[in-house]
Amino acid sequence: MNKTKPGVLTAVILGILWAGTATASKIEFKVSPSTLSFGRVHSGQASAVKTVTITNQSSSSVDISSIAPSGPYVVTADDCTPAVAAGAKCHVSVKFAPVSASNLKGSAETGTLSISSGLGPAAVRLTGTAFGAEGLFVANFFNDSVNVFPFGEFGNVSPIRIIGGAKTGLNYPYGLALDAKGTIYIANLHGGPDSLGSVTVYRAGSNGNAAPMLNIAGDKTGLNYPWGIAVDSKGKIYVANIGPCCEPSCGESITIYSPHANGNVAPIATIPADATTQLNAPYGMTFDSKGNLWVADYGGGPSGVGAITAYPAGASGEVAPIVNITGDRAGDSNAGLFGTAAVTFDSKGDIFATNGLGANVTVYSAGSNGNATPVATIGGGNTGFSVAEMNIMLDNAGNIYIANQQFGYDVSHPSAIDSWSNGGGFIEIFPPGSNGNVAYTNAIQGDNTYMNGPWGFAFGPIDR
């Protein structure tokens, strides 16, 4: 206690001054800690309880008229009101209970625990981050499942949902896409009555042995071993068909379906693999901010070693690409593409591609075309990359996510939830700006993940 003038005592309590008038006794009143930090908590859930301790070290009772938190914080217990006896301690229990998170990186939520006493006001700072409004959805090729993980959690983390079982229609699911409502679209490599593939669509929030609300399959659909899938801003469904031999002669194409297409329906448009379109083994697909369709061509380019092609918004039929990043031969190509499996962008428009045969990621400046030289290449023994068809996407912070199948599996094809296995594959995370033979900084990996052959993945809402 510091005596600032006759008859007035001030107490420093966690950076906040409490003042009181004392005549006969010295008042010592403490609140600790000054800050409660709750860390990351999924929206719709609550944190563990944390405790604030108020200590009255004086010979006089101190009245406590109210204790109230602001923000998404809740007082669960309080033995401090209406007063703290002389020489006594009391406790206030608080938990963090966020309702939602506003973006992929999580929402920082601050609040204050306000304490009103006979000595005046005091406060404890409350901090936490709301996660879980967004999740990571992963299609597992060898488990016939879609696993959903809370965004921002790494390691041997358990999924918060698994879609799988006989009713789901999942059959070697490869491509995965989400629309703005959280609807889940899956390209099944061997689905449908003829095992030539299917597209199954699930409502947002689906879990367990959930039947699809839409199921595109049959001889009229034009599906032919579908791999990649994407949904445009109007809800049209784009499917990359690699055919049984990954050659244009085997019926490779991109088939396009109307929103809510269902059953044995013909596509509304088709982009064939031919000399005009330059498609050859189309794998992963995505859209840029202008609605242009970008395709990773596993066998593209003049020597069939890989390419990135882009087509104008609304393209159909024999349309020439507006971008074709490729080279003459694998050894001479500046582009460095070799078995191109997936393509995506960062916030600057730079182009990222995975190369399954090259076991690397090549990055190109925005606007690149032709035999372009990468501005960065992530590859080497430290990366954990293997010769497999890796997928790629970036989060809002620019972190690079790689779905690495690893092809370390040895499991029978499961048909029930209790038979899911972990035969190989994991999700690697590299920081923004990664280049060279660098190690990943985080991963989703381990028995608890129930991942086996992950490829298709996307960020999306999990609280709907």
C-alpha positions in Angstrom: 0.0 0.0 0.0 1.2 3.4 -0.9 0.1 6.4 1.2 -0.4 9.3 -1.3 -2.1 11.8 1.1 -3.4 11.8 4.6 -6.3 9.4 5.1 -6.2 7.9 1.5 -4.6 4.5 0.7 -4.1 3.1 -2.8 -3.4 -0.5 -3.7 -1.9 -1.6 -7.0 -3.9 -4.7 -8.1 -2.6 -6.2 -11.3 -1.9 -2.9 -12.9 -5.1 -1.3 -11.7 -5.3 1.1 -8.8 -7.9 0.5 -6.2 -8.4 3.4 -3.8 -10.1 3.4 -0.5 -10.3 5.6 2.6 -8.8 4.1 5.7 -8.8 5.5 9.2 -8.1 2.8 11.7 -6.6 -0.2 9.7 -4.4 -0.9 6.8 -6.2 -2.5 3.8 -4.4 -4.9 1.6 -6.6 -6.4 -1.1 -5.2 -8.5 -4.0 -6.6 -10.0 -7.2 -4.6 -12.6 -9.2 -3.8 -13.4 -11.9 -4.1 -10.2 -14.0 -4.9 -12.1 -17.1 -6.6 -15.4 -17.8 -5.6 -17.0 -21.1 -7.8 -19.8 -22.4 -6.0 -20.6 -25.6 -7.9 -22.2 -28.5 -11.4 -23.4 -28.1 -13.8 -24.7 -30.7 -16.9 -22.7 -31.3 -20.0 -24.1 -29.7 -17.8 -25.7 -26.9 -16.4 -24.4 -23.6 -12.9 -24.3 -22.2 -11.7 -25.7 -19.0 -12.5 -23.5 -16.0 -9.9 -21.1 -14.8 -9.8 -19.3 -11.4 -9.3 -15.8 -10.2 -8.3 -15.5 -6.5 -9.2 -12.4 -4.4 -7.3 -12.1 -1.2 -8.2 -9.7 1.7 -5.0 -9.3 3.8 -6.5 -6.7 6.0 -8.4 -6.7 9.3 -11.5 -5.3 7.8 -14.2 -7.0 5.6 -14.4 -5.7 2.0 -17.8 -5.6 0.2 -18.0 -7.1 -3.3 -21.1 -5.8 -5.0 -20.7 -7.5 -8.4 -18.5 -9.7 -10.5 -19.3 -9.8 -14.2 -17.5 -10.9 -17.4 -17.8 -9.3 -20.9 -17.4 -11.1 -24.2 -17.9 -14.9 -24.6 -16.9 -15.6 -21.0 -19.0 -17.1 -18.3 -18.7 -17.1 -14.5 -19.4 -20.6 -13.3 -18.8 -20.1 -9.6 -18.3 -17.2 -7.2 -17.8 -17.3 -3.4 -16.6 -13.7 -3.2 -19.9 -11.8 -3.2 -21.3 -10.2 -1.1 -18.1 -9.7 0.9 -14.6 -11.0 1.6 -14.0 -11.4 5.3 -10.8 -10.0 6.9 -7.8 -12.2 6.2 -9.8 -14.4 3.9 -9.5 -15.6 0.3 -12.3 -16.2 -2.2 -12.4 -17.5 -5.8 -14.2 -16.8 -9.1 -14.3 -19.5 -11.7 -14.5 -18.5 -15.4 -14.8 -20.4 -18.7 -14.5 -19.3 -22.3 -17.5 -20.3 -24.4 -17.3 -18.9 -27.9 -20.3 -19.1 -30.1 -18.6 -18.9 -33.5 -15.3 -18.1 -35.2 -15.2 -15.6 -38.0 -12.4 -16.9 -40.3 -10.1 -19.8 -41.0 -7.3 -18.5 -38.8 -9.7 -18.3 -35.7 -11.1 -15.3 -34.0 -9.3 -13.6 -31.1 -11.8 -13.0 -28.4 -11.0 -10.6 -25.5 -13.1 -9.8 -22.5 -12.9 -8.3 -19.0 -13.9 -9.7 -15.7 -15.1 -6.6 -13.9 -15.1 -6.6 -10.1 -16.9 -3.9 -8.1 -16.0 -3.5 -4.5 -16.1 -1.1 -1.6 -12.6 0.0 -2.6 -13.6 0.7 -6.2 -13.4 -1.2 -9.5 -10.8 -3.8 -10.6 -10.5 -5.9 -13.7 -8.9 -9.1 -15.0 -8.2 -9.4 -18.7 -9.7 -12.4 -20.5 -8.2 -13.8 -23.7 -9.0 -16.7 -26.0 -9.2 -17.8 -29.6 -12.3 -19.3 -31.1 -11.6 -22.1 -33.5 -13.8 -24.7 -35.1 -16.2 -22.6 -37.3 -14.0 -23.9 -40.1 -12.6 -27.3 -40.4 -10.3 -29.4 -42.7 -12.3 -31.9 -44.8 -10.2 -34.8 -46.1 -11.2 -37.6 -48.5 -9.5 -40.9 -47.8 -9.1 -43.1 -50.9 -8.4 -46.4 -49.2 -10.8 -45.9 -46.3 -13.9 -44.8 -48.2 -14.3 -42.0 -45.8 -14.4 -38.2 -45.4 -12.7 -37.1 -42.2 -13.2 -33.7 -40.7 -10.6 -32.1 -38.5 -10.8 -28.9 -36.4 -8.8 -26.1 -38.2 -5.6 -25.2 -36.5 -5.0 -28.5 -34.7 -2.1 -30.7 -35.6 -0.4 -33.9 -34.6 -2.2 -37.1 -33.9 -5.6 -35.4 -33.8 -8.9 -37.2 -33.9 -11.4 -36.2 -36.5 -14.5 -34.5 -35.1 -16.6 -36.2 -37.8 -16.2 -39.2 -40.2 -18.6 -39.7 -43.1 -18.4 -43.4 -44.0 -20.4 -46.6 -44.3 -22.5 -48.6 -46.7 -25.2 -45.9 -47.2 -22.7 -43.1 -48.1 -21.9 -44.5 -51.6 -18.3 -43.6 -51.1 -16.1 -45.8 -53.3 -12.5 -44.9 -53.6 -13.1 -41.2 -53.0 -10.5 -38.9 -54.6 -11.6 -35.4 -55.3 -13.4 -33.3 -52.7 -15.0 -29.8 -53.0 -17.1 -27.6 -50.7 -19.5 -24.9 -51.7 -20.2 -21.7 -49.7 -22.9 -23.4 -47.7 -20.7 -26.3 -46.7 -22.2 -28.9 -49.0 -19.7 -31.7 -49.6 -19.0 -32.9 -53.2 -17.0 -36.1 -53.7 -15.6 -37.7 -56.9 -15.6 -41.5 -56.4 -13.1 -43.2 -58.8 -14.9 -46.5 -58.8 -18.5 -45.6 -57.9 -21.7 -46.1 -59.9 -23.3 -49.3 -61.2 -20.6 -49.8 -63.8 -17.7 -48.9 -61.5 -16.7 -46.1 -63.9 -17.2 -43.5 -61.1 -19.8 -41.4 -59.4 -20.3 -38.0 -57.8 -21.9 -38.1 -54.3 -23.1 -34.9 -52.6 -23.7 -34.6 -48.8 -25.5 -32.0 -46.8 -23.4 -29.6 -44.6 -22.9 -31.2 -41.2 -23.2 -34.8 -42.5 -21.7 -37.4 -40.2 -21.5 -41.1 -39.9 -23.2 -43.5 -42.3 -25.1 -40.6 -44.1 -26.7 -41.2 -47.4 -25.9 -38.6 -50.1 -28.6 -36.1 -51.1 -27.4 -36.3 -54.7 -25.7 -39.2 -56.6 -24.6 -38.7 -60.2 -23.8 -42.1 -61.8 -24.7 -44.1 -64.8 -24.0 -44.5 -68.5 -25.4 -41.1 -69.5 -23.2 -39.1 -67.2 -19.9 -39.4 -69.1 -18.1 -40.1 -65.9 -14.9 -42.1 -66.6 -12.7 -42.7 -63.6 -13.3 -39.2 -62.0 -10.5 -37.8 -60.0 -10.7 -34.1 -59.4 -13.9 -32.1 -58.6 -14.7 -28.4 -58.3 -17.8 -26.2 -57.9 -18.1 -22.8 -59.5 -19.8 -19.7 -58.0 -23.1 -20.7 -59.7 -23.1 -24.2 -58.3 -22.1 -26.0 -61.5 -20.1 -29.2 -60.8 -16.9 -29.8 -62.7 -15.4 -33.3 -62.8 -12.0 -34.3 -64.2 -12.1 -37.8 -65.7 -8.7 -39.5 -66.2 -10.0 -42.6 -67.9 -8.7 -46.1 -67.4 -5.3 -45.5 -69.0 -4.6 -41.7 -68.4 -4.4 -41.1 -72.1 -6.8 -39.0 -74.3 -7.7 -42.1 -76.3 -9.2 -43.5 -73.1 -12.0 -40.9 -72.9 -10.4 -38.3 -70.7 -12.5 -35.1 -70.2 -13.9 -32.6 -67.9 -17.6 -33.1 -67.5 -19.8 -30.3 -66.2 -23.2 -30.8 -64.5 -26.0 -28.4 -63.5 -26.4 -27.5 -59.8 -28.5 -30.2 -58.1 -27.9 -32.7 -60.9 -28.9 -36.2 -59.7 -29.0 -39.7 -61.0 -28.1 -40.9 -64.5 -28.0 -37.5 -66.1 -26.0 -36.2 -69.0 -23.5 -33.4 -68.5 -24.6 -29.9 -69.6 -21.1 -29.4 -71.2 -17.9 -31.3 -71.7 -14.3 -30.2 -72.3 -12.6 -33.1 -74.1 -9.0 -34.1 -74.0 -7.6 -33.3 -77.5 -5.1 -31.2 -79.4 -7.2 -28.1 -79.0 -7.8 -28.2 -75.3 -4.3 -29.6 -74.5 -5.9 -31.7 -71.7 -4.0 -34.9 -70.9 -4.8 -36.8 -67.7 -6.6 -33.9 -65.9 -6.3 -34.4 -62.1 -6.8 -31.5 -59.8 -8.9 -28.4 -60.6 -9.6 -25.0 -59.1 -11.1 -21.6 -60.0 -9.3 -18.3 -59.8 -11.0 -15.0 -58.6 -12.2 -14.3 -62.2 -13.9 -17.7 -62.5 -11.3 -19.2 -64.9 -10.9 -22.9 -64.6 -7.3 -24.1 -63.8 -6.4 -27.7 -64.4 -3.4 -29.8 -63.3 -2.6 -32.1 -66.3 -0.6 -35.1 -65.1 0.4 -36.0 -68.6 0.2 -32.6 -70.3 2.7 -30.8 -72.4 4.3 -31.8 -75.7 6.3 -34.6 -74.0 3.5 -35.7 -71.7 5.3 -34.9 -68.5 2.9 -32.4 -67.0 1.3 -29.0 -67.5 -1.0 -26.4 -65.9 -3.8 -25.3 -68.2 -6.4 -22.6 -67.7 -9.7 -22.0 -69.5 -12.0 -19.0 -69.5 -15.0 -18.8 -67.2 -17.9 -20.8 -68.7 -15.7 -22.7 -71.1 -17.0 -25.8 -72.8 -16.3 -27.9 -75.8 -13.0 -27.8 -77.8 -11.7 -24.6 -76.2 -8.0 -23.6 -76.3 -6.4 -22.8 -73.0 -5.7 -19.2 -72.1 -2.7 -20.4 -70.0 -0.5 -23.4 -70.7 2.5 -23.7 -68.4 4.7 -26.5 -69.6 8.0 -27.4 -71.2 9.5 -29.6 -73.9 10.9 -32.4 -71.8 11.2 -33.2 -68.2 14.9 -32.6 -68.2 14.9 -29.5 -70.3 11.7 -27.8 -69.1 12.2 -24.6 -67.2 8.8 -25.2 -65.7 9.9 -28.2 -63.8 6.5 -29.9 -64.1 6.6 -33.7 -63.8 3.4 -35.5 -63.2 1.4 -32.4 -62.2 -1.5 -33.4 -59.9 -2.9 -30.3 -58.3 -2.8 -26.5 -58.6 -3.8 -23.6 -56.4 -3.0 -19.9 -55.7 -1.8 -17.6 -52.9 -3.3 -14.2 -52.1 -0.9 -12.5 -54.6 -2.0 -14.8 -57.5 1.2 -16.8 -57.5 0.6 -20.4 -58.8 1.5 -23.5 -56.8 1.6 -27.0 -58.3 2.4 -30.4 -57.0 4.4 -32.8 -59.1 3.7 -36.5 -58.2 6.6 -37.9 -60.3 8.9 -35.1 -59.4 8.0 -35.3 -55.7 8.1 -31.6 -55.3 6.0 -28.3 -55.4 6.8 -25.7 -58.0 5.7 -22.1 -57.6 5.2 -19.6 -60.5 4.7 -15.8 -60.4 1.2 -14.6 -61.1 0.7 -14.2 -64.9 3.2 -17.0 -65.8 2.6 -18.9 -69.1 4.6 -21.2 -71.4 7.9 -22.6 -70.4 8.1 -20.5 -67.2 10.8 -20.9 -64.6 9.6 -21.5 -61.0 10.3 -18.8 -58.5 10.4 -21.5 -55.8 10.7 -25.2 -55.6 9.9 -27.2 -52.5 11.5 -30.6 -52.6 14.1 -32.9 -51.2 14.5 -35.4 -48.4 13.6 -33.1 -45.6 10.1 -32.3 -47.1 8.7 -35.8 -46.5 7.4 -35.8 -50.1 7.1 -39.2 -51.9 6.5 -40.2 -55.5 2.7 -39.9 -55.3 -0.1 -37.7 -56.5 0.1 -35.0 -53.8 -2.7 -32.3 -53.4 -2.1 -28.7 -52.3 -4.0 -25.7 -50.9 -3.2 -22.6 -48.8 -5.0 -21.2 -45.8 -5.7 -17.5 -45.3 -2.3 -17.0 -43.6 -0.5 -18.4 -46.6 0.5 -21.7 -44.9 0.9 -24.5 -47.5 -1.0 -27.7 -46.9 0.1 -30.9 -48.7 -2.0 -34.1 -48.8 0.7 -36.7 -49.1 -0.7 -40.2 -49.9 2.7 -41.7 -49.3 1.5 -45.0 -50.8 2.5 -46.9 -47.6 -0.7 -48.8 -47.4 -1.4 -52.5 -47.0 -5.1 -52.8 -46.1 -8.2 -54.5 -47.4 -10.9 -52.3 -48.8 -13.1 -51.5 -45.8 -16.9 -51.3 -45.7 -17.6 -50.4 -42.1 -16.6 -47.7 -39.7 -14.9 -50.2 -37.3 -12.6 -51.4 -40.1 -11.0 -48.1 -40.9 -7.3 -48.3 -40.9 -4.2 -46.1 -41.1 -2.2 -47.6 -44.0 -0.4 -44.5 -45.2 -0.5 -40.8 -45.8 -0.6 -37.6 -43.9 -1.1 -33.8 -44.2 2.0 -31.7 -44.1 2.0 -27.9 -43.4 4.8 -25.6 -44.6 5.1 -21.9 -43.6 4.5 -19.1 -46.2 7.5 -18.5 -48.5 8.9 -22.0 -48.1 11.5 -22.9 -50.7 14.1 -25.6 -51.2 14.7 -28.8 -49.1 12.8 -27.6 -46.1 11.1 -29.6 -43.4 7.4 -29.2 -42.7 6.6 -27.3 -39.5 3.3 -29.1 -38.6 1.5 -32.2 -39.7 -1.7 -34.1 -39.1 -0.6 -37.7 -38.7 -1.0 -40.7 -36.6 -3.4 -43.5 -35.6 -6.0 -41.2 -34.2 -6.5 -39.5 -37.5 -7.9 -42.5 -39.3 -6.4 -41.3 -42.6 -5.5 -43.7 -45.3 -4.6 -42.4 -48.8 -5.7 -38.7 -48.3 -5.9 -36.7 -51.4 -9.0 -34.4 -51.9 -9.2 -31.8 -49.2 -10.7 -28.4 -48.5 -11.4 -25.9 -45.7 -15.1 -25.3 -44.9 -17.7 -24.7 -42.2 -18.3 -27.3 -39.6 -20.8 -25.5 -37.4 -23.7 -25.7 -39.8 
